[in-house]
Amino acid sequence: MESLTRLPNLGPVLAEHLHRIGVDTPEPLRGMGSRAARIQIRKHQKLLKCGERLEHAVKTGLCTVNG
């Protein structure tokens, strides 16, 4: 199993982003293509930021969660 970081111009930070969207080897990355990978990474990052904002709002009492 080839490591993502062995690919040209792909360092540990980008490899971690790819891992978070379920890409752990070069084969799935080649299958989805760089454009689709970038889109998935951006979506994942936006979801993380949204979750962080929601958590902050709940912790600071700016909103309440019913449930």
Secondary structure, 3 states (H helix, E strand, C coil): CCCHHHCCCCCHHHHHHHHHCCCCCHHHHHHHHHHHHHHHHHHHHHHHHHHHHHHHHHHCCCCCCCC
